[in-house]
Amino acid sequence: RCPHFDPPLLSHVRQSITLSGDSASGPNKVPQRAYRRSLDLFSLVLFSVLLELISPHGVPPFPDWHLGFLALLLKKDCTDRPVLGRVVRVEDTRSISVRNSDVKRVYGAVKLVLDSVLDGYLEKEQIVSSGILNNITYIQSEYHRVARSASRGGVLLVDKQQAFPSVSNAFLIRVLTHACFP
């Protein structure tokens, strides 16, 4: 049975703002504390944005609203190559995506609703280790278990710990495909 949930309320937006830390503000340069200091105003504005986004014909407030900064932090020193010189390999970096503050708060309100609904559907044994290969192996074995039982099933992939906030969805799909996930 698929979970049902109602759209986020104004109270979820307020809570998202109240719970915000002082993380980087992103391209719009609005610090998180500004949202908290003007809680009533920003709650109403962001709630209006959220209602527009979830409406059937909703559009973002402006075209690049959801974009953010991408930073690649070095985990290792650069590699010296004879012809190329110093080279930074992708696997030697950690990517961090910094979204606009308003996007963080709107997504935060949606996450509050989803977390409360999904907690009733996720069992502890469904939350496997932090290793992606172990998670893929678990998902694949559960898929085959359901397929053998001739019952219907589905897969809902939720990154509740935000382990992959800046990993490309296309990359995750390639990894799943390479691991022979159906």
C-alpha positions in Angstrom: 0.0 0.0 0.0 1.4 3.4 -1.0 1.7 5.9 1.8 -0.6 8.9 1.6 0.5 12.3 2.8 -0.9 15.7 2.7 1.1 18.7 1.3 3.3 20.6 3.8 1.5 23.2 5.9 2.7 26.7 6.8 3.8 25.2 10.2 6.2 22.9 8.3 7.8 25.9 6.5 8.1 27.7 9.9 9.7 24.6 11.4 12.1 24.2 8.5 13.2 27.9 9.0 13.4 27.5 12.8 15.5 24.4 12.5 17.9 25.9 10.0 21.5 26.2 10.9 23.9 28.8 9.6 25.0 26.9 6.6 26.2 28.7 3.4 23.6 30.8 1.7 24.2 29.8 -1.9 23.8 32.0 -5.0 21.0 34.2 -3.6 23.4 35.3 -0.7 20.6 35.3 1.9 21.9 34.0 5.2 19.8 31.4 7.0 19.6 33.7 10.1 17.8 36.3 8.0 15.0 33.8 7.5 14.8 33.2 11.2 14.8 36.9 12.1 11.9 37.5 9.8 10.1 34.3 10.4 6.6 35.4 9.8 7.4 37.1 6.5 9.6 34.4 5.1 7.3 31.6 6.3 4.4 33.1 4.3 6.5 33.9 1.2 8.1 30.4 1.1 4.8 28.7 1.8 3.3 30.6 -1.2 6.2 29.4 -3.3 5.7 25.9 -2.1 2.0 25.9 -3.0 2.8 27.2 -6.4 5.5 24.5 -7.0 3.1 21.7 -6.0 0.1 23.0 -7.9 -0.7 21.1 -11.2 0.7 23.9 -13.4 3.1 25.3 -10.9 6.3 27.0 -12.0 9.4 28.0 -10.0 9.6 31.7 -8.9 12.4 32.3 -11.5 14.2 29.9 -14.0 17.4 29.3 -12.0 15.7 29.1 -8.6 16.8 25.5 -7.9 20.4 25.9 -9.0 23.3 26.0 -6.5 27.0 26.2 -6.3 29.2 23.1 -6.8 32.4 22.8 -4.9 34.9 20.0 -5.3 37.0 19.6 -2.1 40.3 17.8 -2.4 40.6 14.6 -0.4 44.1 13.8 -1.6 47.0 15.7 -3.1 47.0 16.3 -6.9 48.6 13.6 -9.0 51.7 14.6 -11.0 51.5 13.5 -14.7 54.6 13.8 -17.0 52.7 15.4 -19.9 49.8 17.1 -18.1 51.4 18.3 -14.9 49.4 18.4 -11.7 46.1 16.6 -12.2 43.0 16.4 -9.9 41.1 13.2 -10.4 37.3 13.2 -9.7 37.7 10.3 -7.2 40.2 12.4 -5.2 37.5 15.0 -4.5 34.3 15.3 -2.4 31.5 17.3 -4.1 29.4 19.7 -2.1 26.3 21.4 -3.5 25.2 24.6 -1.9 21.6 25.5 -2.8 19.8 28.8 -2.3 18.6 29.4 1.2 15.0 29.6 0.1 15.3 26.2 -1.8 16.7 24.6 1.4 13.8 25.8 3.5 11.1 24.8 1.0 12.7 21.3 0.6 13.1 21.2 4.4 9.4 21.6 4.8 8.7 18.8 2.3 11.3 16.6 4.0 9.5 17.1 7.4 6.3 15.8 5.9 7.9 12.9 4.1 10.0 11.8 7.1 6.9 11.6 9.3 5.0 9.5 6.7 7.9 7.3 5.7 9.0 6.5 9.3 5.8 4.4 9.6 6.8 2.4 6.5 10.5 1.9 6.9 11.6 -0.9 9.2 15.1 -0.8 10.8 16.3 -3.8 8.8 15.4 -1.9 5.6 18.0 0.7 6.5 21.2 -1.0 5.6 24.8 0.2 5.9 26.3 3.4 4.6 28.1 1.5 1.8 26.3 1.9 -1.5 27.3 -1.6 -2.7 25.8 -3.1 0.4 22.6 -1.1 -0.2 22.4 -2.1 -3.8 23.0 -5.8 -2.9 20.2 -5.6 -0.3 17.8 -3.9 -2.7 18.6 -6.5 -5.4 18.0 -9.4 -3.1 14.7 -8.0 -1.9 13.6 -7.4 -5.5 14.3 -11.1 -6.3 12.6 -12.3 -3.1 9.4 -10.4 -4.1 9.6 -11.5 -7.7 9.9 -15.2 -6.6 6.9 -14.8 -4.3 4.7 -13.8 -7.2 3.4 -10.8 -5.2 3.6 -7.2 -6.3 6.2 -4.8 -5.0 7.9 -1.6 -5.6 11.0 0.2 -4.7 11.2 3.6 -3.0 14.8 4.9 -2.6 15.0 7.6 0.1 18.2 9.3 1.1 17.1 10.2 4.6 20.6 10.8 5.9 21.4 13.0 2.8 24.4 10.9 2.0 24.1 11.7 -1.7 22.8 15.3 -1.8 25.2 16.4 -4.6 25.6 13.1 -6.5 24.1 13.1 -9.9 20.9 11.0 -10.3 22.3 9.9 -13.7 25.4 8.6 -11.9 23.4 6.7 -9.3 21.3 5.1 -12.1 24.5 4.1 -14.0 25.8 2.5 -10.7 22.5 0.6 -10.2 22.5 -0.6 -13.8 26.1 -1.7 -13.6 25.3 -3.7 -10.5 22.6 -5.5 -12.6 19.7 -3.9 -10.6 16.6 -4.4 -12.8 
